[in-house]
Amino acid sequence: MNQRYHKYTPYEKLKTVVLGNFYTADYFDFIDNPLIRNPLQQIATEVNEDLDYYVHVLESHGCCVLRPELPSITDFVSYYQQHHEFMLPPLQPRNHFSVVGDTLYQINKENQWGILECLQSYNNNIVDLTDRNREFFYKSTEAKKSCYNSELGKWYRHAKYIELAGPDWPDFYEYVQGKRSTLKHIAQEMKSFELDLEYETKEFDELQGPNIFLTELGLVVDCNEYCDYKTWFCDLSGYQGPVININTTACHTDGCFIVLGNQTIVGIDPLIDYDKCFPGYSVVGISNSHYMDYVNRLSPIKHDDDSIWHRWQVQGQESNFQFINFVEKYMREWTGFAYETAFDVNVLAIDETNVCVIGSDPAIIKQLNNRGINCITIPWRHRFFVDCGLHCLTLDLDRDSLNS
């Protein structure tokens, strides 16, 4: 096809998009135990129903929707038998790719079947940065090992420590190695900021696809403070415009905020200095109380292994231990930590005035409506199993942008 890659904002008219794919129910026919087979087939059926509806909405707004192909059932079963785990579905194309301007960059190696092939069939002109990304990450972090506690396996936030530290706090590098104040009230103060001063290990990683994107204000680069990905990417790409360098400490920026039309951001607030990074924009903040009320209404998986607690959930299967054990043993890569994911933030703009939302928080819809943005609700019933939202499910390849 050799169609164009073209994206200068995340909200101009969407023309072409990749939407993830998921295995159909018959892929799980080979599983003999009905307590395992039936829930997996129900998940597959409902995920595909929701994805089909998503396709309908996007196409009804004039968008061309591309879908990655699935492996054959034979290959799917053979992979399971050989590797004792299930092959990831090609569900989240955004994880490892990003269109910046007129170029598609592959930022990381992807391990989902069929996504790269789908992109190559659309336009094979893809800039592969995966090896250089990995090399840059390891070189940068190796130079900052003094900010890492190897015994605890934790990275600490130097800039945040300087921001919060009082005059009686120990030196940052001593703090990293475990030193705390001998004064009780100072030690308690430091304890209260403990989580703010640590990077989550699973979030401290190479640059990811969703963490680099253009807006009308410039290129947004979201990375930890020890890796100068701003300079790295600009040097490799030749980009010479303004750069908004942020540090959400998140693996995927689109799990924190999304830039929409009408100078609107929907996101976690407080998170970053939105006024400084996006002057003139209004922030529609997610309601943490609503989100936690919703999460608490769910019945979490209960198991002797505490690592499962609040990590994933399938409604109606909370006490099906044969199913739970099977998922934990063979499908661990399919689940994330869904109970800390703010799905209401993970939205996709069709254009400046239409956005696809999960819609679990009516307050967000009302605020977006007040900003002149129409919300189209997409059912996404198994987000607490696959741990991704509507934005993660897609990769926008072509938008009619401000620079067209």
C-alpha positions as CSV (number, residue, x, y, z in Angstrom):
1,M,0.0,0.0,0.0
2,N,2.8,2.4,0.9
3,Q,0.5,4.9,2.5
4,R,1.9,7.8,4.5
5,Y,2.8,8.1,8.1
6,H,1.7,11.6,9.3
7,K,1.0,12.8,12.8
8,Y,1.7,16.2,14.2
9,T,-0.9,16.2,17.0
10,P,-2.7,13.5,18.9
11,Y,-6.2,15.0,18.1
12,E,-6.4,16.1,14.5
13,K,-8.7,14.2,12.1
14,L,-7.8,10.5,12.3
15,K,-7.5,8.9,8.9
16,T,-5.7,5.6,9.4
17,V,-5.2,3.6,12.6
18,V,-4.1,0.1,13.6
19,L,-6.4,-1.5,16.1
20,G,-5.3,-4.5,18.1
21,N,-6.6,-8.0,17.6
22,F,-7.5,-10.9,19.9
23,Y,-7.8,-14.6,19.7
24,T,-11.3,-16.0,19.0
25,A,-13.0,-18.6,21.2
26,D,-12.0,-21.6,19.1
27,Y,-8.3,-21.0,19.9
28,F,-9.0,-22.4,23.3
29,D,-11.0,-25.5,22.2
30,F,-8.0,-27.7,22.9
31,I,-8.2,-27.1,26.6
32,D,-9.9,-30.1,28.2
33,N,-10.9,-28.6,31.5
34,P,-14.1,-26.7,31.2
35,L,-13.4,-24.6,34.3
36,I,-10.4,-23.2,32.4
37,R,-11.7,-23.4,28.8
38,N,-15.1,-21.8,29.3
39,P,-13.8,-18.5,31.0
40,L,-11.1,-18.1,28.4
41,Q,-13.6,-18.6,25.6
42,Q,-16.0,-16.1,27.2
43,I,-13.2,-13.5,27.5
44,A,-12.3,-14.1,23.8
45,T,-15.9,-13.7,22.7
46,E,-16.5,-10.5,24.6
47,V,-13.2,-8.9,23.8
48,N,-13.9,-9.5,20.1
49,E,-17.4,-8.1,20.4
50,D,-16.0,-4.9,22.0
51,L,-13.2,-4.6,19.4
52,D,-15.8,-5.1,16.6
53,Y,-17.8,-2.2,18.0
54,Y,-14.7,-0.1,18.2
55,V,-14.1,-0.8,14.5
56,H,-17.7,0.2,13.7
57,V,-17.3,3.6,15.6
58,L,-14.0,4.4,13.9
59,E,-15.1,3.5,10.4
60,S,-18.4,5.4,10.9
61,H,-16.2,8.5,11.4
62,G,-14.3,7.9,8.1
63,C,-11.3,6.2,9.6
64,C,-9.5,3.4,7.8
65,V,-8.9,0.6,10.4
66,L,-6.0,-1.9,10.0
67,R,-5.9,-5.1,12.0
68,P,-2.9,-7.4,12.7
69,E,-3.3,-10.9,11.6
70,L,-3.5,-13.7,14.1
71,P,-1.4,-16.9,14.0
72,S,-3.1,-20.0,13.0
73,I,-4.7,-22.1,15.7
74,T,-2.2,-24.8,15.0
75,D,0.7,-22.4,15.6
76,F,-1.0,-21.0,18.7
77,V,-1.4,-24.5,20.3
78,S,2.1,-25.6,19.2
79,Y,3.7,-22.5,20.8
80,Y,1.9,-23.3,24.1
81,Q,3.0,-26.9,24.0
82,Q,6.6,-26.0,23.3
83,H,7.0,-23.0,25.5
84,H,4.5,-23.7,28.3
85,E,3.0,-20.3,27.9
86,F,0.6,-18.6,25.6
87,M,1.6,-16.4,22.8
88,L,0.7,-12.8,23.4
89,P,-2.2,-11.5,21.2
90,P,-1.4,-8.5,18.9
91,L,-3.6,-6.3,21.1
92,Q,-1.5,-3.3,22.0
93,P,0.3,-1.9,18.9
94,R,1.1,1.4,20.6
95,N,3.5,-0.1,23.1
96,H,6.5,-0.2,20.9
97,F,5.9,2.2,18.1
98,S,5.3,6.0,17.6
99,V,4.6,8.2,14.6
100,V,6.5,11.5,15.0
101,G,5.8,13.8,12.1
102,D,6.1,11.9,8.9
103,T,8.1,8.9,10.3
104,L,7.2,5.8,12.1
105,Y,9.8,4.8,14.8
106,Q,10.0,1.4,16.3
107,I,11.2,2.2,19.8
108,N,11.3,-1.3,21.4
109,K,11.3,-4.9,20.3
110,E,7.7,-6.1,20.2
111,N,6.7,-9.6,21.1
112,Q,3.1,-9.5,19.9
113,W,2.4,-11.6,16.8
114,G,1.6,-9.7,13.5
115,I,1.9,-6.0,14.5
116,L,5.2,-5.3,12.7
117,E,4.0,-7.2,9.6
118,C,0.7,-5.2,9.6
119,L,2.7,-1.9,9.7
120,Q,5.2,-3.2,7.0
121,S,2.3,-4.0,4.7
122,Y,1.0,-0.4,5.1
123,N,4.3,1.3,4.7
124,N,7.7,-0.5,5.1
125,N,9.6,2.8,5.8
126,I,10.1,2.2,9.5
127,V,13.0,3.5,11.5
128,D,14.2,0.9,13.9
129,L,15.7,2.4,17.1
130,T,15.3,-0.6,19.3
131,D,19.0,-1.6,19.7
132,R,20.1,2.0,20.0
133,N,17.4,2.6,22.6
134,R,18.5,-0.3,24.7
135,E,22.2,0.6,24.5
136,F,21.5,4.2,25.4
137,F,19.4,3.2,28.4
138,Y,22.1,0.8,29.8
139,K,24.9,3.3,29.2
140,S,23.0,6.1,30.9
141,T,21.9,4.2,33.9
142,E,25.3,2.6,34.4
143,A,26.7,6.1,34.8
144,K,24.1,6.8,37.5
145,K,24.5,3.6,39.6
146,S,25.1,5.8,42.7
147,C,21.3,6.5,42.6
148,Y,20.6,2.8,42.8
149,N,20.4,0.5,45.8
150,S,21.4,-2.9,44.5
151,E,20.4,-4.8,47.6
152,L,16.8,-3.5,47.4
153,G,16.8,-3.3,43.6
154,K,15.5,0.3,43.7
155,W,16.2,3.4,41.8
156,Y,15.7,6.7,43.7
157,R,14.7,10.1,42.4
158,H,17.5,12.6,42.9
159,A,15.5,15.7,41.6
160,K,12.5,14.8,43.8
161,Y,14.8,14.3,46.8
162,I,16.3,17.8,46.4
163,E,12.8,19.3,46.0
164,L,11.5,17.6,49.2
165,A,14.6,17.4,51.5
166,G,14.7,19.5,54.6
167,P,18.0,20.8,56.1
168,D,18.2,17.9,58.6
169,W,17.8,15.2,55.9
170,P,20.9,13.1,55.0
171,D,22.8,13.5,51.8
172,F,20.9,12.0,48.9
173,Y,23.5,9.3,48.0
174,E,23.6,8.3,51.7
175,Y,19.8,8.0,51.6
176,V,20.0,5.7,48.6
177,Q,22.2,3.4,50.6
178,G,19.8,3.3,53.5
179,K,20.8,6.2,55.8
180,R,17.9,7.9,57.6
181,S,17.7,10.5,60.3
182,T,18.2,9.6,64.0
183,L,15.6,12.3,64.9
184,K,12.2,10.6,65.2
185,H,10.2,13.4,63.7
186,I,12.6,13.8,60.7
187,A,12.6,10.0,60.2
188,Q,8.8,10.1,60.1
189,E,8.7,13.0,57.7
190,M,11.1,11.1,55.4
191,K,9.0,8.0,55.7
192,S,5.9,9.9,54.5
193,F,7.7,10.8,51.3
194,E,9.2,7.3,50.7
195,L,7.0,6.3,47.7
196,D,7.5,9.7,46.1
197,L,11.3,9.2,46.2
198,E,11.4,5.8,44.5
199,Y,11.0,4.7,41.0
200,E,8.8,1.7,40.6
201,T,11.1,-1.0,39.3
202,K,8.8,-2.1,36.5
203,E,8.4,1.5,35.3
204,F,12.1,2.2,35.2
205,D,12.9,1.1,31.7
206,E,13.9,2.1,28.2
207,L,11.9,4.8,26.3
208,Q,8.5,3.3,25.3
209,G,6.4,4.0,22.3
210,P,3.6,6.0,24.1
211,N,6.2,8.2,25.8
212,I,7.2,10.3,22.7
213,F,4.7,12.3,20.6
214,L,4.1,15.6,19.0
215,T,1.7,18.3,20.0
216,E,1.2,21.8,18.6
217,L,3.4,23.0,21.4
218,G,6.3,20.7,20.6
219,L,7.6,17.2,21.0
220,V,6.8,15.6,24.4
221,V,9.4,13.2,25.7
222,D,8.6,11.4,29.0
223,C,11.6,9.7,30.6
224,N,13.4,9.2,33.9
225,E,15.9,11.9,34.9
226,Y,19.0,9.8,34.3
227,C,18.4,9.2,30.5
228,D,18.6,12.3,28.3
229,Y,16.2,10.9,25.7
230,K,15.4,14.4,24.6
231,T,18.9,14.9,23.2
232,W,19.1,11.3,22.1
233,F,15.9,11.4,20.0
234,C,16.6,14.8,18.5
235,D,20.1,13.8,17.4
236,L,18.8,10.6,15.8
237,S,15.7,12.1,14.1
238,G,16.9,15.5,13.2
239,Y,14.0,17.1,15.0
240,Q,14.8,20.8,15.8
241,G,11.5,22.1,17.2
242,P,10.6,22.8,20.9
243,V,10.7,19.9,23.3
244,I,8.6,19.4,26.4
245,N,10.7,17.1,28.6
246,I,8.7,15.5,31.5
247,N,9.1,12.8,34.0
248,T,5.8,11.1,35.0
249,T,7.8,8.1,36.3
250,A,5.3,6.0,34.3
251,C,6.2,3.3,31.8
252,H,3.4,4.6,29.5
253,T,2.5,8.3,29.4
254,D,-0.9,7.6,28.0
255,G,-1.8,5.9,31.4
256,C,-1.2,9.3,33.0
257,F,-2.6,11.9,30.6
258,I,-3.8,12.5,27.0
259,V,-3.6,15.8,25.0
260,L,-6.9,16.5,23.3
261,G,-8.3,19.2,21.1
262,N,-9.7,22.5,22.3
263,Q,-6.6,22.9,24.4
264,T,-7.8,20.2,26.7
265,I,-5.9,17.5,28.7
266,V,-7.5,14.6,30.4
267,G,-5.2,13.2,33.1
268,I,-4.1,12.4,36.6
269,D,-4.0,15.7,38.5
270,P,-1.7,16.5,40.3
271,L,1.0,14.7,38.3
272,I,3.3,17.2,36.5
273,D,3.3,21.0,36.2
274,Y,0.7,21.1,33.4
275,D,0.7,25.0,33.5
276,K,4.4,25.0,32.7
277,C,4.4,22.2,30.2
278,F,1.1,23.0,28.4
279,P,0.4,26.7,28.9
280,G,-3.2,27.7,28.1
281,Y,-4.5,24.1,28.4
282,S,-7.3,23.1,30.8
283,V,-6.9,19.9,32.7
284,V,-9.8,17.5,33.1
285,G,-8.6,15.6,36.2
286,I,-9.7,12.1,36.9
287,S,-11.6,11.6,40.1
288,N,-9.5,9.4,42.3
289,S,-12.4,8.9,44.7
290,H,-14.7,7.7,41.8
291,Y,-12.0,5.4,40.5
292,M,-11.3,3.8,43.8
293,D,-15.0,3.4,44.5
294,Y,-15.3,1.6,41.2
295,V,-12.3,-0.6,41.9
296,N,-13.5,-1.4,45.4
297,R,-16.8,-2.6,44.1
298,L,-15.1,-5.2,42.1
299,S,-14.4,-8.6,43.7
300,P,-10.6,-9.1,43.5
301,I,-9.0,-12.4,42.8
302,K,-8.2,-14.0,46.1
303,H,-5.4,-16.5,46.3
304,D,-2.7,-17.8,48.6
305,D,-0.2,-16.0,46.4
306,D,-0.5,-12.3,47.5
307,S,1.0,-11.2,44.2
308,I,-2.3,-11.9,42.5
309,W,-4.2,-9.6,44.8
310,H,-5.7,-6.7,42.8
311,R,-3.4,-7.4,39.9
312,W,-6.0,-8.8,37.5
313,Q,-9.7,-9.7,37.6
314,V,-12.3,-11.6,35.6
315,Q,-15.8,-11.1,36.8
316,G,-17.4,-14.3,38.0
317,Q,-14.1,-16.2,38.3
318,E,-12.9,-14.8,41.6
319,S,-13.0,-18.2,43.3
320,N,-12.3,-20.4,40.3
321,F,-8.9,-21.5,41.5
322,Q,-8.2,-23.9,38.6
323,F,-8.7,-21.0,36.2
324,I,-6.6,-18.6,38.4
325,N,-3.7,-21.0,38.7
326,F,-3.8,-21.7,34.9
327,V,-3.6,-18.0,34.1
328,E,-0.8,-17.4,36.6
329,K,1.2,-20.3,35.2
330,Y,0.7,-20.0,31.5
331,M,-0.6,-16.4,30.8
332,R,1.3,-14.3,33.2
333,E,2.5,-12.0,30.4
334,W,-1.1,-11.2,29.5
335,T,-2.0,-9.6,32.8
336,G,-0.4,-6.5,34.3
337,F,-1.4,-4.6,37.4
338,A,-4.8,-3.4,36.3
339,Y,-5.9,-2.0,39.6
340,E,-3.4,0.8,39.5
341,T,-4.3,1.7,35.9
342,A,-6.5,4.8,35.3
343,F,-8.4,3.6,32.3
344,D,-10.5,6.8,32.1
345,V,-7.4,8.7,31.1
346,N,-6.6,6.2,28.2
347,V,-8.8,7.8,25.5
348,L,-8.5,8.1,21.7
349,A,-9.3,11.3,19.9
350,I,-11.0,10.8,16.5
351,D,-10.7,14.5,15.9
352,E,-10.7,17.8,17.8
353,T,-14.3,17.4,19.0
354,N,-14.8,13.6,19.2
355,V,-13.1,11.2,21.6
356,C,-13.5,7.5,22.4
357,V,-13.8,6.9,26.1
358,I,-14.5,3.9,28.4
359,G,-16.9,6.2,30.2
360,S,-16.8,4.7,33.8
361,D,-16.6,8.3,35.2
362,P,-19.6,10.5,34.2
363,A,-17.8,13.5,35.7
364,I,-15.1,13.3,33.1
365,I,-17.7,13.1,30.3
366,K,-19.5,16.1,31.6
367,Q,-16.3,18.2,31.8
368,L,-15.2,17.2,28.3
369,N,-18.7,18.0,27.0
370,N,-18.3,21.4,28.6
371,R,-15.1,21.8,26.7
372,G,-16.8,21.2,23.4
373,I,-15.7,17.6,23.1
374,N,-18.2,14.8,22.4
375,C,-17.5,11.5,24.1
376,I,-18.3,8.2,22.4
377,T,-18.4,5.3,24.9
378,I,-16.7,2.1,23.8
379,P,-17.4,-1.0,25.9
380,W,-14.2,-2.5,27.1
381,R,-15.3,-5.2,29.6
382,H,-12.0,-7.1,30.1
383,R,-9.7,-4.2,30.7
384,F,-8.9,-5.6,34.2
385,F,-7.6,-8.8,32.6
386,V,-5.6,-7.4,29.6
387,D,-4.6,-4.2,31.5
388,C,-4.9,-1.8,28.6
389,G,-7.2,1.0,27.6
390,L,-8.7,2.4,24.4
391,H,-5.5,4.4,23.5
392,C,-3.2,1.4,24.1
393,L,-5.3,-0.7,21.7
394,T,-4.5,1.6,18.8
395,L,-1.7,3.2,16.9
396,D,-2.6,6.3,14.9
397,L,-0.7,6.3,11.6
398,D,-2.2,9.2,9.7
399,R,-3.9,12.3,10.9
400,D,-4.8,15.5,9.0
401,S,-2.6,17.7,11.1
402,L,-1.9,21.4,11.6
403,N,1.1,21.1,9.4
404,S,-0.7,19.4,6.5
